[in-house]
Amino acid sequence: MKLDGSLKRVATAAAVALAIGGGTQLLAQEKAKPLEENKMQIGGTSPVGGAEMMQTLNPKSPPMSKADFEIGKKIYFERCAGCHGVLRKGATGKALTTDITLERGSEYLRTFIHYGSPQGMPNWGSSNTLTEKEVDIMTRYIQHEPPLPPEYGMKEINATWKLIVPTAQRPTRKMNNIDITNLFSVTLRDAGKVALIDGASKKIVDVIDTGYAVHISRISKSGRYLYVIGRDAKIVLIDLWMEKPAPVAEIRVGLEARSIETSKFKGYDDKYAIAGSYWPPQYTLMDGDTLKPLKIVSTRGMTSDHNEYHPEPRVAAIVASHYHPEFLVNAKETGVVHLVDYSDLDNLKVRMIKTPRFLHDGGFESTGRYFMDAANASDKIAVIDTKDGKLASVISVGKTPHPGRGANFVHPKFGPVWSTSHLGDESISLIGTDPVKHPQTAWKVVQTLKGAGGGSLFLKTHPKSRNLWVDAPLNPDPAISQSVAVFDIANLEKGFELLPIGEWAGVKPGSKRIVQPEYNRAGDEVWFSVWSSGSEESAIVVVDDKTRKLKAVIKDPRIVTPTGKFNVYNTQNDVY
């Protein structure tokens, strides 16, 4: 479901999602707070909705015309598919398959859609987000079989591949005076662009067109190439060595996607890239310097818990091993991590590690050996040993962990820890990560901090910092969602200081939610997105990490809905 306004309710919907399996939890008579249209999304709009799909009618279901079907499809993929899945099999949201919806019946479903629930289902009707007619259409739509989107294979992928500048025509050395190691790639989500911002001067180097709902940026091992992927599965490869950094290749690897990564093992610098799709559920291996597609691998298969076939295991986070020529690929719905050996693509070897289901994001602990992998709807962190290629541990944490890549630091009592915040509660879990020198606390939650509340998207620190920064953009209180909590790592017991980042930005009235702290290379500055909707003014606020005082504000009409910020050096070297 879409995160739009009454943030606590909708954030929980995105994390906990539709509680339709609960039955007794419905409080239909309790009218919920209005749902504002601020367009910040967790589950997000699915681009798959734009594809042509055939209507399948179930004779046991309420009648539905072709016109109503098209309206229902549009609403579902705009507001629901991000959490409930393209085929309604469930993910961070509960399943909405016809065996469930037909059993519930129209009156139950209509009431549920209209009023929502205390478990987080948004009140689509009472908030006036959906009209009475639209609520009725959705009531009937989810009682019919979900339409099947088209597949997207090598033929379709190849048709989108564009080699804009062949490798032979690219510079053989860096042709500009940009300090690439302290360059930031800033996601301008609703503009379909990225802004390249110089970390020293705070000036925009360039704004580059990419694709719909830009999601993340990743950096090649050499630091030369920037890979940008949007939710429409379009990848743009940017050469940072050119006199003016510009796209040199592009491709579309599906109808919807979230993740991309590049080969990092010694001897494979810039050689391969990999992108994972939400639809079709698959990942694509490509040449690293041209994006030429080489191989497609499906993730469809059996779930890790009940060994049941799942037709839609979406690919979430992908990381590159530092110990082997391997990618670690999260198949969200099955709870299976694919270890993809790229040393021989013609005879591709893929090992599969079973973990809790609903894998999402995660990052390495400080040594780079163990991948701390969040199974968010299972409230677990799976620890993957990338050296030995096995599951090292499974850790219970708070409600719906959402670490981004997490945050590593040395705890004054427990030694090295990796930390995650949560979408579903205010807690911050600190997990011991040193099985050699601190075996008694390794792979255990050693401390739980209390954050600002309302759900957090990202937290961050740096090896040279003594601060831990935690955002709270999902809190319904603007005073909190427009601020950031900062902890003193040396004195965690004293709690956090709340800094008014939104106020410091000095932007015009708007949502001004604070999102995703990111450090510069030196580790002495923290950059924050002051996020407002596309029609409102946004900004980037830079804070001095040592003094916690305002250092700079970056404003520009081109900075539209800034979300992720990726420092080239830190992203290239997994510094977090």
Secondary structure by P-SEA (a helix, b strand, c coil): cccccccaaaaaaaaccccccccccccccccccccccccccccccccccccbbbbbbbcccccccaaaaaaaaaaaaacccccccccccccccccccaaaaaaacaaaaaaaaacccccccccccccccccaaaaaaaaaaaaccccccccccaaaaaaaccccccccccccccccccccccccccccccccccccccccccccccccccccccccccccccccbbbbbccccbbbbbbcccccccccccccccccccbbbbbccccccccbbbbbbcccccccccccccccccccccccccccccccccccccccbbbbbccccbbbbbbccccbbbbcccccccbbbbbbbbcccccccccccccccccccccccccbbbbbcccccccccccccccccccccbbbbbbcccccccccccccccbbbbbbccccccccccccccccccccccccccccccccccbbbbbccccccaaaaabbbbbcccccccbbbbbccccccccccccccccbbbbcccccbbbbbbcccccbbbbbbbbccccccccbbbbccccccccccccaaaaacccc
